[in-house]
Amino acid sequence: MGDSSKRDLAAGVALRELSDGAMLAGQVGGEEALLVRRGDQIFCFGANCTHYHGPLADGLVTGDTVRCPWHHACFDLHTGDALRAPALDPIACWRVELTGDTVFVRERIGAASTRASRTGVSGAPSSVVIVGGGAAGLAAAEMLRREGFDGTLTMVSADDSPPVDRPNLSKDFLAGNAPDDWIPLRPAEFYADNRIDLRLDTRVTAIDVGAKRVELDKGGALAYGALLLATGAEPVKLDIAGAAPGQVSYLRTFADSKAIVAKARGAKRALVVGASFIGLEVAASLRARGIDVRVVGPESVPLERVMGAEVGRIVREIHESHGVVFHLERTVGRLDGARVTLSDATTLDADLVVVGVGVRPAVALAEKAGIATDRGVTVDAYLETSARGVYAAGDIARWPDPHTRERIRVEHWVVAERQGQVAARNILGRQRQPFDAVPFFWSQHYDIAINYVGHAERWDAIAIDGSLSARDCAVSYAKGGRTLAVVTLGRDLQSLRAEAAMETADR
């Protein structure tokens, strides 16, 4: 922003300086702020996203909202409210007054959501139980309270830690750039302050949909008025010959990431099994620690199934430029201590082995309860399952996607949070809201961020705008002439515009 960010917006800004849709940087009372004009309306709001503090000046103003360029959080320009994850907290807003041809920023409207003052919701269930302590579960609990639900709210989590920022576990935390206290999504007092009964290290063993009750592994049961299943996914485990107990590490929970960090402190050579997003992010993080990293995978090009060969080859080049060595079209045949034998008889030395070959949705609980499943838990447009009053969100949910016109299930952090938020609103029953958000995820590889909007399991055309080799491009995936997904490198604003275009394409 340069010196313009020091401008005192409260002192007045000439109306002619505000072109429609453009943002003007400055400050109000020492806080960084932005002015934006939308037709006859003028708004003033905080300059940074409340998720990872992304610069909103580089984002997109659309309708009465502003979207963050980094991870696509969306805020209401009238209230500052965080409308869509990954941001959960509002941005600051100030009242704006037009006097003659001069715009003055007045008092702060308040950082708290205008909806937070609601108490009681007519027609809402008396109690809600959330099964799962991940992104979808936390986002749902937060939204229930934000929307004024004052009934009993219980979260049952098999994890031993409160909900965490899971994307960080394979990125900055594993790389050693994020301390432990950055990882929880909310501080411990959040749950007490919001009357959320968070039960950690506890599993639901059965659901009685007729009696509206869940049974717990530690004994006892919980009655519910509405139930949200947000059990997530579980890492695919490999049966590797010769592997000693605990020798092979998997990454899903905070405890998993901390265990890998502990092993990494004494490691010199690491083997990452799997050239997927999780495997490659682990590889990048371990390289940041100075560890020699080899990646083994059965595919010929990393990520080809998800993003095509062109992007996959560039991702491989990025990792190779940082010293990663690939052994593709191969699998691990055997471990003998630190000696690894691959399927082609190649031998490697590795004192740290991490496997990231995908996950499976945790649907056993739903299946046991007689809830419809199909490679996930089947839900309708409102995220309700075949059992009335039972909803599903996150990695387990397979929903009718209006953009692909197919039923899909995705394993994206932001999607899980947004589904949790929509499920919460539908549980309250104030106004049924279909889940129609365009899927989004990001992946970090050293200093290169890859943003992906949409969902394309199959495509018949790829169009590249810009240069992959220069890490400045947008790659579109289309089928039958319809754009289903867009991958961007170095083009955050274009990613936001692609997302907005997909949202309106079928309306």
Phi, psi and omega in degrees: 000336181067207183294340181299334181291346180270356183294135180275104183289336178292340181283349177111141179228131178296134183302327182294342179282348184255099174277150185301123177090344180275151181252138179246123183272149176185207177213157177226117181057034179088354179263137176295135184214164179230140171255138176219142179251131176235095184064240180270357182258145178231134183236152173228128186211165180300147189277346186236140176298146181274003177276281177245020177065037175296147182283110183292340177297336178265005183269200185236127173265121179220129186060226177257035182226161170233139183244140182283136182289338186280305187228018168068025170297154185228134183235146177281126182289338180283321189242342187083359184301139175281101186283325183218141177299161018275348175287135177250337182261148180285162170264160179290150176223149177233149176288139182243138181231132178258116178244109186064238178251023181238136179261126177244137174266125184256220187288157179289132178288327180124140182281342182283146178298141177293342180276345186295339181280353180292139174229127180080138179229119181297130178085359181285154176295157180285337181211149177229133173246130177248123179260106182130138182243037180255207185298312183295317181296314180294316180298323179293314180299316179298318181291323177302313180289322180297325181276002173099008177294125182242015177278186179290131183228119183234133172248127179248116185236133177284344180288159178265003178231154177299166181309134185239166176281084189300321179304330181291340185294329179260355183250249189299321182294314180293328179284348180091014182258358181229125178287168182304321187285357173278342194278321178299138178291327179222147176292163184303323183291342179302318185290319177291316181297329182256013177052048174255115180278095182268116181251104183273161178052040183225137181242143169276125183262338181200151175240127174255096186290334178289314181274354183053064184210145173242143179258144185251151181291339180267013180094155179085177182213161177237128173277150179221148170272324173219149184232134174245122175267117180222053188280352173072213183224163182238140181299140173289126182263142178255141175265094184261121181302135175084352182292130177282155178305127178081359182288325182265127182257147174235155183236113174217316186254171175300319179298321178299314182295318179296324179293321178292319177301317180298318178292324183294334182299331181249010185264148175245329182229129181237144173246123175254121180261112182120121180257037178270186179301312184294318180297318182287325176293321175298317179301315180296319181292320179290326175295324178297337177270003178082016181270139174292128186235129171245139179243127179246134178201153183283341182282162178272335178226128179300138172064014183299321182296329184269320188231007178087164185292324184299310179291320180301320180293323178294320178299319177298316180299321178301314181290320179295327178293343177257012172097002178285137177250129182260142172234083186266167186059032179218160175230171177274125180268320186198150171244133173231089187064236179271359181268128181246128176251125180271172184296340178261014178079002173297141177244141180226160172253134180209121175262006173214125180236122178237129181252128175220081185245022178113175181226164175238139179296138182275086187252001185302320181297316179294316180299318180297329181275358180083015178279137185298134177226153175201089186054038185146180176271124182284127178231161176272188183298340182260009178071020175269138181278186178291345177263123183300134179083001178246123182246162176222145181210155177092208188301337183273342191278128171249114189237160177283105185273121182289344184274316176273343184063033177223165170278129182227160172224129180232157184246053183253137181302311183294321178299317179301315179297315182294324176294321176300320180293316180292318178301319179300315180296322180287328174299321180289335173074011181295313178205119184298131183235117177290150174273107182231018180294145174283125180302144179216140168211162176229152178223136184251128178230096186060239180263013181251123175257135176249120177255139183226120175242145182095196181202118180226100175281330177220149177210159177241000178207139175236131177239130181250119177253113182105203187236118175295318183295330178273000182058039180219089186196165170231130182244120182256139180243121185233155175220124181061030179085356180258129176285121181259331183204155177222128174255134178233144170236118177073015181226068184298317182295322178295325176297316178297319180294323177296318178300312181297322180294321179293325180298326185259355187299324186255009182274000000 
